[in-house]
Amino acid sequence: MIASRPAGAGARVRICLASEAMARGLLLLSGLEETILNRRTMAMGWKFWEKPKGAEAAPGGEKLSKAKDIPDEVGRHLVVKLGKDPDWVWSLKAVTRKRPDTKDAYDVRVFSEAKAEAAGVRVQNYLALDNHPGLILYEGWFDKRTGTVKLGEKGPPGDKEKVA
């Protein structure tokens, strides 16, 4: 067993040991075991059997994505086709889910993250807005492959185009 510890507080320990048990004993004595084991646990992704927060499944068993910036196709549609203010449009967030029976099409709900926070609502996925339909500004679907976008306005009429 070779172990050396340079002088000074917080100095690193250099260890060349034949067995892990000896290493644990030395680390336990030096007070570093807990720190090293915590780093190892975080780096290796332990507890892989636990579902991460926000990875709720839809009734069909599909995983739903969390709220993100609005998809490019949807943002372009709002700015170009509907003539909405680009600064306002790109400040919005969206939640999506795959459409049944298609590969590249998604249902989308567009909302203002600032209004959701003001209402005390944490939008984690597409289904989270079912209980708060007043927060949905636009709802519809888009196809990534063809670029087709179909959106309908939702929510109170005074909420449109207010720059957040």
Order of alpha helices (4+ residues) and beta strands (2+ residues): beta-beta-alpha-alpha-beta-alpha-alpha-beta-beta-alpha-beta-beta
